[in-house]
Amino acid sequence: MKFSLIPLLGLTFLSLTNALPKITRTGKYLYDESGSRFYIKGVAYQPQGEAAASSEANTANGGFPEPSSFHDPLSSSTNCTRDLPYLKQLGVNSVRVYSVNSSLNHDECMKTFSDNGIYVLLDVSLPLNGSIDRSSPSWSTNLLNEYISTIDAFRNYDNILGFNIGNEVITQVSNTNAGPYVKAAARDIKAYLKSVGSSSLVGYSATDGDADFRNSLAEYLTCGSEDITVDLYGLNNYEWCGNASYNNSGWNTIVQGFQNIPVATYMSEYGCIFQPPRLWTEVAALFSTPVSDVFSGGVAFSYFPTSDGYGMVTISSDGNAVTTSDDFTRLATQYNATAPPNSPAKSSVTAGQTTCPNESASLVASNNLPPTPNEEVCNCINQKALSCLVRSSTANSPTIVGDLLNYACQLLGTSTNGTASCDPIGGNGTAGTYGELSYCSPAIKLSYAMSAYYEFNPIDSSCDFAGNATLSPTRPNTAQDASSAASQCLSSEPSGGVFTPSAVAGGSSSSKTSASPSGSKTSGSSASGSSNSSSASSGEPRTISSAAWFGVIGLVGAIVGGGLAVL
């Protein structure tokens, strides 16, 4: 059955004069201010962006398609007003939005949804260089700034349910070494939210997999003290297909595996299309026992059309009219028939804490987390200790930065007899060791690697790199001077390396690359340098010796930067 926009224009919706009730977590359940249990009855609300070109690293890490751009669905009040009747018809109380442009205005859309009882679950990462790179993970200043910029743009809206700090960053056992970086992001974002008086939840959405992988990852990201765990753990699950059942869909195994997860869990995506039609019979199961004993609802995928057939509506070419599908109608029927149990009572729930799992065949993630990214230290190093700096035009091209960084690190590793490397800018999430500058932005990491190369052959052409670098006007005179300057910069690092981040200066983020007025933004991959590091994060004073910083003078088989031909 199809619905046009015209008959719905006459509907009047109740405008709520009071702010939406805050949703908080107690133990593994969500509650509103009255103490009633809250279930996420949501739909994914993100127009599809352009797909990025496939890469060797992406293929090696599961081959998940990645977008290269996006359209901000909350920046157009016209579109939100257009879609509101259909969201109301679906019966949703939440939408999940995957990417927004924090520099745009979102007041009208957020108010439209708030006035009609719709919360927003907002992912704060962005495509490519605005998220933790599973193939070369890093928790760095550019990402922290990007996340905080988005949070600052949205945290004062009364209908923000939570901020997701990652979506399917970890896709298979081999890249569970990204786990410490995801967990560090949760730690620092929770600390920031607390510092600005926000009670918004912090979440992560995981890809599905076999039971050992799925359970180990969930246990890892939800273990330990409250200040390092996520509040909301989402599972993107598409196993309930057609007219499946609780048992033959595998949901019984999932519920059993998540029984002891101490935080709120939900299906952050669901809606299998491989045995059409989509009957949405999983909705009834999701909002009743035994699933509701463990899960707090879910998000159906997807409201907007997708290239692979998950969309439930189509939008006219002029953007003014919406046509719904049979999938939409069936989901609306199921959502509007739900009556989930209001139990357990909030007063009967106690917060739990689980012990973190050790490394295993299904988990290669250390419980030693990387430090909080420290922009002050990184800027100090860049200004006082580095001789060769990446040009700003190159720094704004993440793909080139990534290629150059990989090349420069390989050059140091193969051409210096092991006396210089990218260890200070790298990290190892399996070993739990993180270089002194592992949290700096990709551009500063590249400047470090190019400076290390320049110090071995300190002539102007060594700082060229095919026109992508230039000598710093404040460069140190010698490698020893560089090491002393670096050590002085690092001395301002707080003991232990963990602290509460502050708001981004000027309200903008250093990781933004380009943004169109329509809300699209393109970005590229964030390289972390070397994946191995012998320097662990600890409470000891952090210094870099001249040998470790630049190695000894005398490059074997030197290749001057002007001869670089990787671009």
Secondary structure, 3 states (H helix, E strand, C coil): CCCCCHHHCCCCCCCCCCCCCCCEEECCEEECCCCCECCEEEEECCCCCCECCCCHHHHHCCCCCCECCCCCCCCCHHHHHHHHHHHHHHCCCEEEECCCCCCCCCHHHHHHHHHCCCEEEEECCCCHHHCCCCCCCCCCHHHHHHHHHHHHHHCCCCCEEEEEEEECCCCCHHHHHHHHHHHHHHHHHHHHHHHCCCCCEEEEEEECCCHHHHHHHHHHHCCCCCCCCCCEEEEECCCCCCCCCCCCCCHHHHHHHCCCCCCEEEEEEECCCCCCCCCCCHHHHHCCCCHHHCEEEEEECCCCCCCCCCCCEEECCCCCCEEECHHHHHHHHHHHCCCCCCCCCHHHCCCCCCCCCCCECCECCCCCCCCCCCHHHHHHHHHHCCCEEECHHHHCCHHHHHHHHHHHHHHHHHHCCCCCCCHHHCEECCCCEECCCCCCCHHHHHHHHHHHHHHHCCCHHHHCCCCCEEECCCCCCCHHHHHHHHHHHHCCCCHHHCCCCCCCHHHCCCCCCEECCCCCEECCCCCCCCCCCCCCCCCCCCCCCHHHHHCCCCCCCCCCHHHCCCC
